[in-house]
Amino acid sequence: MIKNFKSSEVLLFADQVSYQEGQVVSKTLAQDKHHSLTLFAFEKGEEISTHASGGDALVVALDGVGEVTIDGKKFLLKAGESILMPSSVPHAVFAPERFKMFLVVIF
């Protein structure tokens, strides 16, 4: 079930999570043993440090620029671009400027 999101209303997806100074803000839309859907807003300079996930993780950039590191290789993502972070491979996300993303993880 999807939560924290208005139904039957047209919304700007990127506006559903807000930037906050000095923080990474997350808003979970759905989560269970099979999947996770989460919106993120990274203030400039914030990051999620290197870790590995038990599922494939698809990042969809919504606003700004984000730096995604997968197995030591860096990729810059801009609004409208996507990248897949494979299961069990170390990855991280850093915001060289403000960055919003939608993360879909399939376990």
LUMMAR-802808 format. One record per residue (C-alpha): residue in three letters; chain; x, y, z. Coordinates in steps of 0.5 Angstrom, whole numbers, plus 500, padded with zeros to 3 digits. Layout:
# residues N
   residu   chaine    c1    c2    c3
      ALA        A     X     Y     Z
...
//
This chain:
# residues 107
   residu   chaine    c1    c2    c3
      MET        A   500   500   500
      ILE        A   502   507   498
      LYS        A   502   512   504
      ASN        A   504   519   505
      PHE        A   502   521   498
      LYS        A   495   524   497
      SER        A   491   520   492
      SER        A   487   522   486
      GLU        A   490   529   486
      VAL        A   495   531   481
      LEU        A   502   533   484
      LEU        A   509   535   483
      PHE        A   513   529   485
      ALA        A   519   533   487
      ASP        A   515   537   491
      GLN        A   513   532   496
      VAL        A   520   532   500
      SER        A   523   538   502
      TYR        A   530   540   503
      GLN        A   532   542   510
      GLU        A   539   545   512
      GLY        A   544   540   514
      GLN        A   540   534   513
      VAL        A   538   528   508
      VAL        A   530   528   509
      SER        A   527   522   507
      LYS        A   519   520   506
      THR        A   517   513   505
      LEU        A   512   512   500
      ALA        A   512   504   501
      GLN        A   516   499   504
      ASP        A   515   491   505
      LYS        A   520   485   505
      HIS        A   519   485   497
      HIS        A   520   493   495
      SER        A   521   500   498
      LEU        A   519   506   495
      THR        A   523   513   498
      LEU        A   523   520   496
      PHE        A   530   523   498
      ALA        A   532   531   499
      PHE        A   539   532   500
      GLU        A   542   539   502
      LYS        A   548   541   499
      GLY        A   554   537   502
      GLU        A   550   532   505
      GLU        A   551   524   503
      ILE        A   549   517   505
      SER        A   555   514   506
      THR        A   558   507   503
      HIS        A   553   501   504
      ALA        A   551   495   500
      SER        A   543   493   499
      GLY        A   540   486   499
      GLY        A   536   489   493
      ASP        A   537   492   486
      ALA        A   536   500   488
      LEU        A   534   504   482
      VAL        A   535   512   483
      VAL        A   531   517   479
      ALA        A   534   524   480
      LEU        A   528   529   481
      ASP        A   532   536   482
      GLY        A   539   538   482
      VAL        A   545   534   481
      GLY        A   547   528   485
      GLU        A   554   524   485
      VAL        A   552   516   486
      THR        A   558   512   487
      ILE        A   558   504   485
      ASP        A   563   500   487
      GLY        A   568   506   487
      LYS        A   566   509   480
      LYS        A   563   516   481
      PHE        A   557   518   476
      LEU        A   553   525   476
      LEU        A   546   525   475
      LYS        A   541   531   473
      ALA        A   534   531   474
      GLY        A   531   526   469
      GLU        A   536   521   469
      SER        A   537   514   473
      ILE        A   542   509   475
      LEU        A   541   502   477
      MET        A   545   500   484
      PRO        A   546   493   483
      SER        A   544   488   490
      SER        A   550   487   494
      VAL        A   555   492   491
      PRO        A   557   498   495
      HIS        A   554   504   493
      ALA        A   554   512   496
      VAL        A   550   518   494
      PHE        A   553   525   495
      ALA        A   550   532   494
      PRO        A   555   537   491
      GLU        A   549   541   490
      ARG        A   542   540   493
      PHE        A   539   534   490
      LYS        A   532   530   490
      MET        A   531   523   488
      PHE        A   526   517   488
      LEU        A   529   511   490
      VAL        A   526   504   488
      VAL        A   529   498   492
      ILE        A   527   491   489
      PHE        A   529   485   494
//
